[in-house]
């Protein structure tokens, strides 16, 4: 079960909360550290963000073998 305090502090818009990113073929995976957003008992926490959701931030599309428009 998730705690509101874990989510509030661990997902706050701070650089250190989003320091572990993985590029995937579909977009970006945000990897959270144990106890960052949930107790360790619930396992590793991660969020996948599709590239289409990131387009407004103008990512370097060549990283995904795509052409800039």
Secondary structure, DSSP 8 states (H G I E B T S, - for coil): ---HHHHHHHTSS-GGGG--EEEETTEEEEEE-TTTSS-GGG--EEEEEEHHHHGGG---GGGGT----
